[in-house]
Amino acid sequence: MSNARTHGGYRTGGLWAAAGISFGAVVVGSAIAVFGMMEFDERCQHGLTQGPGRLLRVRDQAFPPATICEFQYGEVSSIGGGGVLNVLLWGSFLVLVVCLLVALIAECLDPPLGSELVVPMSRSAKLRRTGAAFFVLGSVFLMVYAFAGWRLVAVPSSACAAGADWGTQAPKTLEYSFFPPQATCQYTSGLTRQMNPDWVASLATELAVPALMAGVGFGVALRRWAVERAPDSGPAMRNWGRSRRASTVETEIS
């Protein structure tokens, strides 16, 4: 008789749904915040954005994405730096992280049946579910990393000059790293600038964590499925071990 339904798995459908909704909210909110960053620093530099006192410097905030103009007596930021959008992004991000981590940890466990939080699940179904999670999260990580670091992967020592016809005025790549995918570019004027915004480089690296956790869950499910597919291997190995020990004892007695 098949024992495909004798195993249990946690009900993680709600967690995955909440993680998906919060992820969508983070993506949409971040897109709005990034749009609000466009030319915000230029407006500060040219005095179009007024602040308390004289302008000291302009910096970019990683998350929520925002350009912050620091004045002598305070700061003025783009839409992502404060207000309702800031609260929405932080709330959605926290929900995403909590739901994603709890769901991934739950997928690695093998709970016994009998609880309302546990449903009967075959090893094959568990393998499909963890495989889908690994595929989705792994694909998201690869796409974001490819977007942020394709120049580093292709030509790391001249990443700043890749993708454009600079002629003899190509910027130099002073230093670079793959995790996070970042490089310091020096232009002919002497100005230095990061190849990627800090928030892009951080996001490309941080997405490796859920992808790795999903990979662990898929690996555990694959191992359990393989063991169940060979149910006679355990007794056979034990019988082989007993016969081997008996043979060793007989040899020592003789």
C-alpha positions in Angstrom: 0.0 0.0 0.0 1.3 3.5 -0.8 2.3 5.6 2.1 2.2 8.8 0.0 -0.2 10.5 2.4 1.4 9.5 5.7 3.7 12.5 5.8 2.8 16.0 6.8 3.5 19.5 5.7 2.6 22.8 7.2 -0.1 25.0 5.7 2.0 27.7 4.1 -0.4 28.9 1.4 -1.4 32.0 3.4 2.2 32.8 4.1 3.2 32.6 0.5 0.1 34.7 -0.5 1.0 37.4 2.0 4.6 37.3 0.9 3.5 37.7 -2.8 1.2 40.6 -2.0 3.8 42.4 0.1 6.4 41.8 -2.5 4.2 43.5 -5.1 3.6 46.4 -2.8 7.4 46.8 -2.3 8.0 46.7 -6.1 5.3 49.2 -6.9 6.2 51.5 -4.0 9.9 51.4 -4.8 9.2 52.2 -8.5 7.2 55.3 -7.4 10.1 56.2 -5.0 12.7 55.8 -7.7 10.6 57.9 -10.1 10.5 60.6 -7.5 14.3 60.5 -7.2 14.8 61.6 -10.8 16.5 65.0 -11.0 15.7 65.7 -7.3 19.4 66.2 -6.6 19.6 68.6 -9.5 16.7 70.7 -8.1 18.5 70.9 -4.8 21.7 71.9 -6.5 20.0 74.7 -8.5 18.0 76.0 -5.6 14.6 74.8 -6.9 14.1 72.8 -3.7 14.3 75.0 -0.7 15.6 73.8 2.7 16.5 75.2 6.1 19.8 76.9 5.6 22.4 76.4 2.8 22.8 73.1 1.0 25.6 70.9 2.5 25.4 67.7 0.4 23.2 65.3 -1.5 23.0 61.6 -0.8 21.0 58.6 -1.9 19.1 56.4 0.6 19.2 52.7 -0.1 15.7 51.8 1.3 13.2 53.2 0.8 14.8 54.6 -2.3 15.2 58.3 -1.9 17.4 61.3 -2.6 18.1 63.3 0.5 19.4 66.9 0.3 21.1 67.8 3.6 20.8 71.5 4.4 22.4 73.4 7.3 19.5 73.0 9.6 17.6 70.0 8.3 17.0 67.6 5.4 14.6 67.5 2.5 14.0 64.2 0.7 12.2 62.9 -2.3 8.9 61.1 -2.0 10.4 57.9 -0.7 12.2 59.5 2.2 9.1 60.2 4.3 5.4 60.3 4.6 2.8 57.6 3.7 4.9 55.9 1.0 7.8 55.5 3.5 5.5 53.8 6.0 3.9 51.6 3.3 7.3 50.5 2.0 8.7 49.6 5.5 5.5 47.9 6.5 5.3 45.8 3.3 9.0 45.0 3.6 8.7 43.7 7.1 5.6 41.6 6.2 7.5 40.2 3.2 10.6 39.3 5.3 8.6 37.6 8.1 6.3 35.7 5.9 9.0 34.6 3.6 11.4 33.4 6.3 8.6 31.5 8.2 7.3 29.9 5.0 10.8 28.8 4.0 11.6 27.4 7.4 8.3 25.6 7.5 9.0 24.0 4.1 12.2 22.4 5.5 10.3 20.7 8.4 8.6 17.3 8.4 5.8 17.7 11.1 3.7 14.8 12.2 0.1 14.6 11.4 -2.6 15.6 13.9 -2.4 19.3 14.0 -4.7 21.8 12.3 -1.6 23.5 10.9 -0.4 20.3 9.2 -1.9 18.7 6.1 -1.2 15.2 4.6 1.3 15.6 1.9 3.3 13.1 -0.2 7.0 13.4 -0.7 6.4 14.2 -4.4 4.0 17.0 -3.6 6.5 18.5 -1.1 9.2 18.2 -3.7 7.1 20.1 -6.3 6.2 22.8 -3.8 9.8 23.4 -2.6 11.0 23.2 -6.2 8.6 25.9 -7.3 9.7 28.1 -4.5 13.4 27.6 -5.3 12.7 28.2 -9.0 10.8 31.5 -8.4 13.2 32.9 -5.7 16.3 31.8 -7.6 15.0 33.3 -10.8 14.3 36.6 -9.1 17.8 36.7 -7.6 19.4 35.9 -11.0 17.5 38.5 -12.8 18.2 41.3 -10.3 21.9 40.3 -10.1 22.2 40.1 -13.9 20.6 43.6 -14.1 23.0 45.0 -11.5 26.2 43.1 -12.3 26.3 42.0 -15.9 29.1 44.4 -16.7 31.2 43.0 -13.8 30.6 39.4 -15.0 31.5 40.3 -18.6 34.5 42.6 -18.1 35.2 43.2 -14.4 38.4 45.2 -14.8 36.8 47.7 -17.2 33.1 47.4 -16.0 32.7 51.2 -15.9 33.4 51.5 -19.6 31.3 48.6 -20.7 28.2 49.1 -22.8 29.1 52.5 -24.3 31.4 54.0 -26.9 33.6 56.2 -24.8 36.5 56.4 -27.2 39.6 57.6 -25.5 37.6 59.1 -22.6 36.5 55.9 -21.0 36.2 55.9 -17.2 38.5 53.7 -15.2 37.4 51.0 -12.9 39.3 51.6 -9.7 37.9 48.7 -7.6 35.1 46.2 -7.9 33.4 43.4 -6.1 30.9 40.7 -7.1 29.0 40.6 -3.8 27.7 43.2 -3.7 27.9 43.8 -7.5 29.6 47.2 -7.2 32.5 49.2 -8.8 34.0 52.6 -8.3 34.3 54.5 -11.6 36.7 57.4 -12.1 36.0 59.7 -15.0 38.6 61.8 -16.9 37.5 64.9 -14.9 38.7 63.1 -11.8 35.2 62.6 -10.4 34.5 59.2 -8.9 31.1 57.5 -8.8 29.6 54.2 -7.9 28.6 52.0 -10.9 25.3 51.0 -9.2 23.2 52.9 -6.6 23.8 51.4 -3.2 20.3 50.2 -2.8 20.5 48.2 -6.1 23.8 46.6 -5.1 22.4 45.7 -1.6 19.2 44.3 -3.1 21.0 42.1 -5.6 23.0 40.6 -2.7 20.2 40.3 -0.1 18.0 38.4 -2.6 20.6 35.5 -2.4 19.4 34.7 1.2 15.8 33.6 0.4 17.0 31.9 -2.7 19.6 29.9 -0.7 17.0 29.0 2.0 14.6 27.8 -0.8 17.5 25.8 -2.2 18.1 24.1 1.2 14.4 23.3 1.5 14.4 21.8 -2.0 17.5 19.8 -1.2 15.9 18.4 2.0 12.7 17.5 0.1 14.7 15.9 -2.7 16.7 13.7 -0.2 13.5 12.6 1.6 11.8 11.8 -1.7 14.9 9.7 -2.8 14.9 7.8 0.5 11.2 7.0 0.1 11.7 5.9 -3.5 14.1 3.2 -2.2 12.2 1.8 0.8 14.2 -1.5 0.8 17.6 0.2 0.9 17.5 0.7 4.7 16.8 -3.0 5.6 19.1 -4.2 3.0 22.0 -2.1 4.3 21.3 -3.2 7.8 21.3 -6.9 6.8 24.5 -6.4 4.9 26.0 -4.7 8.0 25.0 -7.6 10.3 26.3 -10.3 7.9 29.6 -8.3 7.6 30.0 -8.2 11.4 29.2 -11.9 11.7 31.8 -12.7 9.1 34.3 -10.6 11.0 33.6 -12.4 14.3 33.9 -15.9 12.6 37.2 -14.9 11.1 38.6 -13.7 14.5 37.4 -16.9 16.2 39.0 -19.1 13.6 
